[in-house]
Amino acid sequence: MQGVAERDAMRPLDSIETALLGLEAIRHVVRDALDQQSPGEHDARMLLGELEEALPRVGRRELATLLGTSERSIQRALASTAPVEPSRRLIVVARLVALLRRGWTPEGIVAWFERPRPELGERSVLDTLDDAALERDIFDLARHGRAQHGS
């Protein structure tokens, strides 16, 4: 810390504050990277189980809507005895839920997906999930929402 304070001898606390803000930004990047990666991303069964655990009051019908699939497809994947390859959308939804779950209720997370966004041309995240070109924008929205409402 002494080296940081020497950068601006007239305002040592400002130098320290700048360094701490930089470290906090790094902490957020690392936290988001860790939260965003699920160890079960290679198996749809594991991701679906994680989603059901993270969204306990969200029914399979709502989950199927988020995933762009049917309740029956979810049921089949969960009942499978062999690993099931997850869809890109399932991976994206699982990562988004992991980012949002500390700052929102399960119902709030579902509402977050459904709300029209000016950043997405007044479309909802749900309407844009299959557009890979918007994926970074969607994750930025999730991080921004989490910064306002949670950890």
TAPEHU-V883200 format. One record per pair of residues at least 24 apart in sequence whose ideal C-beta (glycine too) atoms are under 10 Angstrom apart, sorted by the first residue. I is the first residue (numbers start at 0). J is the second residue. D is the distance in whole Angstrom. If there is no record, write none. Layout:
[[I:J:D] [I:J:D]]
This chain:
[[27:142:8] [27:145:9] [27:146:8] [27:150:9] [28:142:10] [30:98:9] [30:101:10] [30:142:10] [30:145:10] [30:150:7] [31:94:10] [31:97:9] [31:98:7] [31:138:8] [31:141:9] [31:142:6] [31:145:8] [31:146:10] [33:97:9] [34:94:8] [34:96:10] [34:97:5] [34:98:6] [34:99:9] [34:100:9] [34:101:8] [34:141:10] [34:142:10] [34:145:9] [34:150:9] [35:90:10] [35:91:10] [35:93:9] [35:94:5] [35:95:9] [35:97:6] [35:98:6] [35:138:8] [35:141:9] [35:142:9] [36:90:10] [36:93:10] [36:94:8] [36:97:8] [37:85:10] [37:90:8] [37:93:6] [37:94:7] [37:96:10] [37:97:7] [39:82:10] [39:85:9] [39:90:10] [39:93:8] [40:85:7] [40:89:9] [40:90:6] [40:93:7] [40:94:8] [41:82:7] [41:83:10] [41:84:8] [41:85:7] [41:90:10] [42:76:9] [42:79:9] [42:81:9] [42:82:4] [42:83:6] [42:84:8] [42:85:7] [43:72:9] [43:73:9] [43:75:10] [43:76:5] [43:77:9] [43:79:8] [43:82:8] [43:83:4] [43:84:7] [43:85:4] [43:86:7] [43:89:6] [43:90:9] [43:93:10] [44:73:10] [44:76:6] [44:77:6] [44:78:9] [44:79:6] [44:80:9] [44:81:9] [44:82:7] [44:83:6] [44:85:9] [45:82:8] [45:83:9] [45:85:9] [45:93:9] [46:76:9] [46:83:9] [46:85:5] [46:86:10] [46:89:5] [46:90:7] [46:92:8] [46:93:5] [46:94:9] [46:96:10] [47:72:10] [47:73:6] [47:74:10] [47:76:6] [47:77:6] [47:83:9] [47:85:8] [47:89:7] [47:93:8] [48:76:10] [48:77:7] [49:93:6] [49:96:8] [49:97:8] [49:100:10] [50:89:8] [50:92:7] [50:93:6] [50:96:6] [50:97:9] [50:100:10] [50:105:10] [50:108:10] [51:77:8] [52:100:10] [53:93:8] [53:96:5] [53:97:7] [53:99:9] [53:100:5] [53:105:7] [53:108:8] [54:96:7] [54:100:8] [54:104:9] [54:105:4] [54:106:9] [54:108:6] [54:109:7] [55:105:6] [56:104:8] [56:105:5] [56:106:6] [56:109:9] [57:96:10] [57:104:10] [57:105:5] [57:106:7] [57:108:8] [57:109:6] [58:109:10] [61:105:9] [61:106:9] [61:109:6] [61:112:9] [61:113:10] [62:92:9] [62:109:9] [64:109:9] [64:112:9] [64:113:9] [64:125:7] [65:89:9] [65:91:10] [65:92:5] [65:93:10] [65:95:9] [65:96:8] [65:108:9] [65:109:7] [65:112:6] [65:113:9] [65:124:9] [65:125:7] [65:128:8] [66:91:10] [66:92:6] [66:93:9] [66:128:9] [67:92:9] [67:125:9] [67:128:7] [67:129:7] [86:129:10] [87:128:9] [87:129:8] [87:131:8] [87:134:9] [88:128:6] [88:129:6] [91:124:10] [91:128:6] [91:129:9] [91:131:9] [91:134:7] [91:137:8] [91:138:9] [92:124:9] [92:125:9] [92:128:7] [94:134:10] [94:137:10] [94:138:7] [94:141:8] [95:124:8] [95:128:9] [95:134:10] [95:137:7] [95:138:7] [95:140:9] [95:141:5] [95:142:10] [95:144:10] [96:141:9] [97:141:9] [98:138:7] [98:140:10] [98:141:4] [98:142:6] [98:144:8] [98:145:6] [98:149:9] [98:150:10] [99:140:10] [99:141:6] [99:142:9] [99:144:7] [99:145:6] [99:148:9] [99:149:8] [100:145:9] [100:149:9] [100:150:10] [101:145:7] [101:148:9] [101:149:5] [101:150:5] [102:141:9] [102:144:7] [102:145:5] [102:146:8] [102:147:8] [102:148:4] [102:149:2] [102:150:7] [103:141:10] [103:144:8] [103:145:8] [103:148:6] [103:149:7] [107:144:10] [107:148:8] [108:141:10] [108:144:10] [111:140:8] [111:141:8] [111:144:6] [111:145:10] [111:148:10] [112:137:10] [112:141:10] [114:140:10] [114:144:10] [116:140:6] [118:143:9]]
